[in-house]
Amino acid sequence: MDEDLPESVKKCLEILEENVDILANLEYDLGDEKEDELTPDMELHNLYDMTEDVAESAKLKRAESNLARRQAEDSLI
C-alpha cells in the first residue's frame, strides 16, 4: 500500500495544478468582464497605457496562479 502512495500524490498534484490554472483563468475572465467597457475616441497614449496595464495584470495573475500551485504542492509534501 505504501508503494501506491507516491503515485497517488503525483496524481493529486497533477489534478490540483490543472484546477488551479482553470480557477485562476475563470477568476481572471470574470474580472475582465467587469472591466470591459468601450470608450470612444481614445487617444493613442491612452491605448498604450491600457496595453501596459493589461500586460502587468496578466503577469500578476500568472504569478498568483504559480504561487497557488506551489503552495498546493508544498502542502501535499
Secondary structure, DSSP 8 states (H G I E B T S, - for coil): -TTHHHHHHHHHHHHHHHHHHHHHHHHHHHHHHHH----SS--HHHHHHHHHHHHHHHHHHHHHHHHHHHHHHHHH-
